[in-house]
Amino acid sequence: MEMSSVYTGLTMAVRLAAEEDDELSEVQPDAVPQEVRDWLASTFTRQMACTRRKGEEKPKFKSVAHAIRAGIFVDRMYRRVINAPMMTFPPDVIEVLKDINDWSFDVYKLNNYGNGQPLKYLGYDLLNRYGIFQKFKVPSVVMENFLCRIEEGYSRHKNPYHNNLHGADVAQTVHYMLCQTGLMNWLSDLEIFAMLIAAITHDFEHTGTTNNFHVMSGTEIALLYNDRAVLENYHISSTFRILKDEDCNILQNLTKEEFREFRTLVIDMVLATDMSFHFQQLKTMKQLLASPEPTIDKSKAMSMVLHCADISHPAKEWDLHYRWTSQLLEEFFLQGDMEKKLGLPFSPLCDRNNTLIAESQIGFIEFIVEPSMTVCSDMLELILGPIKLINASKTVDTNLVVDENDEKTDNSNQSDVAIACTAMSCSIEDSKDIKENKDMKGSKDVKDTKETEINESSKDKYDTPSTSKDTKHEEKSDKEPKEETNAEDPKSSNKLYKIKKPWNDCLVINKKKWKVQAAREAKLRESKTKYTMRDIRMPLPGEIVQDEDKSSSTDVEIVE
């Protein structure tokens, strides 16, 4: 029996290695620099980093297929007005949080105005917007205590990258996916609660070093978690230890069944942020999407969204992405310094004297971020298509005046949060949407009454350009004939529903800029020059580089 178990384990290991090799198999060896290949292989598969000898076979890469579908579908949602006792927000923080629905939200600005507590203010605001305080009877002071403790844990090791700013950024990105794609309408209130808390806490008390470093150096937490998802297990365990403190227990009024479901969801989501599961996670989701009658498990879908949010900074606007990259490389280099002192081999991209800055980001975008965002987009469109079909001919009944020919919305299948946020989206955003529609229509008059404005807004939002920064809540016209024609064919009807993908443009622009800088970096390396990220940041034609004083001082010195 024991030998059989050993044989089974070896067979599974061989099969896993073969699957991962298959994912890295179709790009010519010289298409990606060796160091970048090593970094991707060691970070995003379960292979341990090791020093390769010259002449050994190099890993190769296969990119995920590009998007199957494209277009726009954004469900109506903005915020829920809550009259409960509130934590005090500085005026400047309130102003910054007005942009919280933007894809490239500037968490650095929030940090500046929020006295170095971006996670506390952003986390509190998000949980309040989704009605979590009222739905689950969370005392305001308890939530504030919890968020303060989480923020302190993120700041414990003073990491350049895995800190409270990163936690806030990932939480805001998850909010975008919930709010601006309509994903929240597919989830229950408890699932939304779990998803936001998982995002807020997913790197709690991060040590600033990788799982591989903990395993290779034999740290206490590596021993505790048997070398498996070391940091991810630690983040979860540490979070739930805080929740045992009465002053921080935001789950105190959940039933036993709710607590068990909440805990299971958070564990699943945070464990899925272990980068070594990346290729397997994408492969599993692609297989689900390709099946004749795909059924997406909620936990897997939520995990995919959190994982994509965790690696999303290359898909944000250039200035934000560049700054995140500077901080991440500095964290890598600090780990390399520790590895040097301990006599360990350098992990890929951790040797500050020999690294490829621009090439590493190009590889990260092409082989990790772009495929992930593509699969996540396809998943969301598959999930949201049927929801849009069900509600296509219905109008929300929220004490607003509706057309007498429209049916009232059946809210029985929606979460309380979805109903409230849909209602608020109509009343809060109507004047902005009408202004946009007036600009687009030109000759059409906008009626003066609020009721007519709301109806006009809901009919014409789909005509608003998707590239407008101010456009928040676009939706398809209920009268579009193709929707009705294909309503009985889920596979064909799903193709009609597309989410807005602001990340696509950002990825194209950022990759282009890194390629320009890769050429600049190659010249500096040829001259054996010591350089910083500022030196390789060569602006594209017509670009004005600002805030150079904020650039990282990360050094890379090339030695013979």
N, C-alpha and C positions, 0 to 999 in steps of 0.2 A: 504493500500500500504506500509506503514511504517512497520507494523508488518510482512508483507510478506518479506520485505527486511531483517529484523532481523532474521526471520526464515531461509531464504536462506543462510545468513552469518553463522549462527550456524551450518547448515547442512554441508556447505563447510568446516568449521573448524573441525567438527567431522570426515568427510571423510579424510581430510588431516592428522589428528592425527592417524587415522586407518592405512593409507598408510605408515606412518613413523614407526608405531609400527610393521607393517608387515615386514619392512626392518630390524628390530632389533629383530627377533623372533626365530631364530633357533639354537642359541648356548646356551649350558647349562649355567645357571646363574653363576656357579663358574669357568667357563672357562676363564673369563676376570675379573681382579680386579675391585672392586666397583668404585674406583676413576676414573679409565680409562673409565669404562662404562659411568659414569656421564659426563666426559669430551667429549667423542664422541657424546653422546646424545645431550648435550647442544650446542656443536659447529657445528655439521653437520646436525642438524634438526632444525626446528623452535620452539622447546620446550625451555622454559626459564629454566636456571639453578636454582635449588632449593635444599634445604637440605632434604634428604630422611630420614624417620624414619626407624628404624630396623624393618624387617618383611614385609615392603612394597614390592610390586612386582618390581623386578629389570628389566631394559631394557636388551634385548637380541639382538644378531646380526646375520645377514645373509650376507655372503660374496657373491660377484658377481661371476658368472661362469668364469672359467679360459678361456684362449684364445681359440677361435675357429680355428684360423689359425696361422701358424708360417712360418718363412722363411725370405727372403730378397727381398726388392725392393727399390732401391734408384735411383731417377731420376738424370740426369746429370745437375749439377749446381755448380758454385763456386763463382765467383765475377765478377763485371762489372768494367772495368777500366774507370775512370772518370778524365777528365783534367780540371775540374772546379776549381776555387780558393778554397783552402782547409784550414781548421783550422789547426794550428800547432800541431803536435803530437810529444811528446818526443820520442827519439829513443827506449827506453826500452818499452814504451807503444806499439809501432809498432811491436816490437818483440813478446810481449805477445799476441797481437791480431792475430798473425799468427795461433794461436790455437783456434780461435773463432768457428770453425766448430766441435770442440770436444764436446761430450755429457757432460763430467765432466770438463767443462772449469773452470779454477781457477780465479774467480772474485776477490779473495783476493789479488792475485799477481798483477792484474790490478790496484787495489786500491793502493797498495804500490808504484807502479811505476808512477801512474797517479796523484800523489799529492792529494789523497783523492777525486778524481772526476771520479770514474769509469763509472758512468752513462753518463756523458758528452761525454767521449771518445768512449765508446762502442755504445751509441745511435747514435752518429754522423757517426761512421764507418758503422754501419748496414744500416742506411738510405742511405748512400752514395753507399754501395754495391748494393742495390736494385734499384738504379737510381732514387730515389725519388726527389732529387734536380732538375734534369733536367726535369723529367716528369711533375712535378707540379710547376715548376718555383719557387723553394724555395731559396731565397738568403742565402748564406752561413752564413753571420753574423746574420741573423734572426734566423736560426736554432741553432746557437751557443748560442744566447741569451735565446732562449726558453729552451734549455737543461740545461743551468746554473740555470735558475729560478726553473726548476723542481728539479734539484739536491739540491738546497737550501731548497725547501719545504720538501724533504725527510729527510733532516738533521735538520729540525726545532726543533723537540722534542727530538733529540739525543737518539732515540730508539736503544736498543741492536740488534733487529732483523728487524723490519719494517723500514728500512732505505734505503739509496741510493745503498748500496751493494745488498740488496734484489731486488730492482728495476732493477739493471743491470743484476742480475742473471736470473730473470724471462724473461727479454728481450732476453738474449742470448739463453735461452731454447726454446723460441718461434721461434727464428731464426733457431735453429737446426731442429725443426719440419717443418718449411717452406722449408729449404734448403736440408736437408739430407733425407727427406722422399719423396720429390717432390711435397709437398702440394702447393707450390708456383705456379705450373703449372695449378692448378685448380682455382686459384684466379686471379682477375683483379689487376691492379696496385693500384687502389684506395683501394681495400680491403687489400692488403699487407701493404699499408701506414697506414690504420686504425688499423690493427692488431699490427704493431710495436709500434705505438703511444699508443695504449691501454695497451700494455705490459709495456712500459716505465713509464706510468703515473698511473698504476692501484692502487697503494697505496700512491699516492701523498699526503703529509702532514698528514700521518697516525699518530694518537695520541699515539700509543703504548699500547692502551687498546682495548678491544673487543667491538663489538656492544652491547652485553649483559650488559657490564659495563656502557655504555652510557645510555642505557634504564633504568637500575636499579638506577643509580645515577641522572638521569634526567638532563643530560647536554644540552647545548644550541643546539647542532647539532641533538640530539635525538628529541628535541622539534621541530626543523626545519623540520626534515624529518619524523615526526610522527612514530618514533620507527621502521621504516622499512628500511632495508639495509642502516643503518645510515652512516657508514663510506664510503661505496661504492658510495652512492649518493654524499657525500661530496667530495670524490676524483675527481669525474667527474665534478662537478660544479666548483671546484677550478681550475681545469685544463682549462676549457673553459673560465673562467674569465681571466686567463693569456693570452689566445689566443685572447682576445679582445684588448690587448695592441699591438699597431702597431709594436713595436720593437721586439715582440715575436710571431707575427701572422704568423705562418708557413702555414696557410691555405688561405692567402690573395689572391692567384691567382686561387683558386678553383671556379668553377661556382656555382651558387646557388644549382643546382641539386647535384653536387658533394659534396658540403658542407653538404647538408641535409643527403645524404647517409653516408658520413664519420661520422657525429655526431651520427646518429642512430646506426651505427655499434659499435662505441666506447662505447656508453651508454649500449648497449646490452651486450657487452663483459665484461665490468667492473662490471656491476650489477651481472653478472653470477659468479663472484668471491666471492660473499657472501656465506660463507660456510654453512649457514643454508639451502641453496637450493641444497646442494650436492646430497642427495639421490634422490630427484625428478629429478634433471638433468640427473643422470645416468639412472634412470628408463625410462625416456622419450627417451633417446638415444638408450637404449637396445630394447625398443619397436619398434623404427624406424628400427633398424638393423634386427630385427626378422620378419618384415613384408615381404610378398611375393615379392613385388616390391619396395624395399626401396628407398626413395628419401630424401636425406639429405639436409636440409636448410643450406645455407652457414653461416648465422649468428649463428645458433646453433652449427655447426661444429667448427667455429672459437672460440666461447665461450668455448666449451669443451677443445680445445687445450690450451687456456689461463688458464683455471681453473687447468688443469693438470700441466702446467708449474708452476703455483703458489704454488702447494703442492709437487713439484718434488724433493726437496732436499733429502728425504730418498732414492730416486732412483739414486742418484749420488754416486761417489766413497766415501768410508768410511770416509776419513779424512775431506772431505768437509761436508758431512752429520753430522758428529760428531760436527764440529765447529758450523754449523747452529743450531743444537739442543741445544748446550750450550747457544747460544745467545737467542734463543726462550724461553727457560726456565727462563733465567734471566728476560726477559720481562714479562713473566707470574708472576714471583715472585714480581716484582715491582708493578704490578697491584694488587696483593694480599695485599701488604703493604698499598696501597691506600684504598682498600676495608676494611681493618682492622681499619684504621683511621676513615672511614666514617660510621663504624658500620654495614657494609653490610656483608652478608655471603660470604665466600670465593668461588670464581669460581673454578671449577675443575682444578687441577694442579697449582693453584696460591698460595697455602699456602706453604711457603718455609720451614716450619717445618714438614710438612707431605705431601710427594709427592712420586710418583713412577716414576723414571726417565726412566729406561730401559723398564718397562712394558708399559708405555705410548707410547713409540716409536714402540714397537712390535704391539700394538693395532692399532696405526696410520697406520702402513704399511699394516697389514693384512686386516683391515676393510675399509680403505680409499684409500691409494695410489695404492696398487695392483689392486683392482677392477677398479679404475679410469683409470690406464694405459692400462688395458686389453680392456676396452670399447673404449678408444681413439684409440688404435691400430687397433681394428676391424673396427672402423669407417673410419680410414685413408685407410685401405686396400680396403674397399668397394668403397671409393671415387676414389682412384688412379688406380684401376684395369681397368676401361674403358679407362682412359687416356693412360695407357700403351698399351692397345690394339690398340688404334687409331694410336699411333706413333711407334708401334713395328717394322714395316717394312720400316721406313723412316729414313733418315740421315739428320742431320742439314746442311743447306746451309748457311755457314757463311764465304765465301771466302776461306774456307779450301778445299784441294783436297779430293774428295770422290771417292769411287769406281764407275766406269762407269755403273755398273749394278744396283746401288742403286738409289732410287728415291730421289728427293729433298724434304726437309721437308716443309709441308704446315703449315706456321706459323700463319695463319689467326685466328686460335682459341686459340693462346697462347698470354699471355701478353707480352708487350715489355720487361719487366724485365726477363721473362722466356726465351725469345729468346736470349737476350744478355748474360745472365748467362750461358745458355747452351753452347753458343759459347765459352765463356771464359773458361768454365770447360775443354773443349777439348784442348785449346791451352796452358793453364797454367799448367794443371795437367798431360799432356801427358808423360813427362819424368819420373815422379814419378810412374805413372801407369805401364809404360813399364818396369821399374826396378823391380817392384813387379811381373809382368807377367813373366819376365825372370827367376826370382827365382823360381816361381811356375812351369814353363814349363821345365826348366832344359835343355833338349836336343834341344829345339827349338831355332833357331837363330832369333835375333831381327834385322830387316833390318835397314839400316843406314838412310834412308830418313825420314824426318819429316812426310810426307804424309802417308807413310806406317806405321809408328809408331802410328799415330792416329787411323788408321783403326784397327791395331792389338790390340791397347788398348781397343777400343770399343767392339771388339769381345770377348776378353778374361777376361774382368774385373770380370765377374760373377764367374770365377774360383778362385778369390782371397779370402782367408779366411776372414769371417766377423769379426773375433776377432782382426784383425790387426788394430792397432791404426791409422796407416797412411792411411788406405783405406778410401777414401772419396766418390768416385762416382762409385759405382758398378751398373751394369745393366745386364739384361738377354740377352742372345744371341738372335738376331733377327731370327735365323734359327731354334729355338726350335720347333719341330713339334706340341707339345701339345698346344702351344699358338694358332696356326692356326686351329687346330681341334676344339677347344672350343671357337673360336672367336665369334660365333653366339649365344652362350649361356652365357649371362652375369653372371648368378649365378655360373656356373661351372668355368668360366674363372677367376672370381674374386679370386677363391681359389688358383690360380697360383701365385698371386702377394702378396708378403709379404714384409713388411718394416723391416728394421734392428731395433732390440729392445735392445740396450745396457742397458736399465734400468732393464731388467729382471735379469741379473747377479748381478747387484748392489743390487737389493732388496733382493735376496737370501743371499748374503754375509752379508749385513747389519743386516738383521733379525737374522742370525746366531750369529753375534757378540753381538747383544743386548741380546740374550738369555743367552749367556755366562755371560754377565755382570749382568743380572737379578739375577742370582744365587749369584753372588758376593754381589749385593745390598741387597739381602734377609738376608745374614749373617750379614751385617753391621747393618741392621734394628733390627735384633734379639738381637744384642749386645748393642742397644740403642746408637750407635756411631754417632757422627757428621761426615758427609763425604761430599766430593765434587765429581763432575763428574770425576775428575782425579782418585779418589780412586776406582771407579767402572769400570774404563777402564782397564780391565784385558786383556792383549794380548792373542790371540789365539796361539796355538803351532806353532812355527816358525816365528811368527810375531815380528818385531822390532818396538816398539812404539817410534815415533820421535816427536819432537816439543812439548813435554809435557808442556814446559813453556808457550805455547800459549793456553793451555786448560783453560776452564772457571773456575772461582773461585766460581761458583754457589754453595751455601751451602744448605744442607738439614739436619736439625737436628731433630731427632726423639724424641718426648716427650711423656711421659705417660699420 
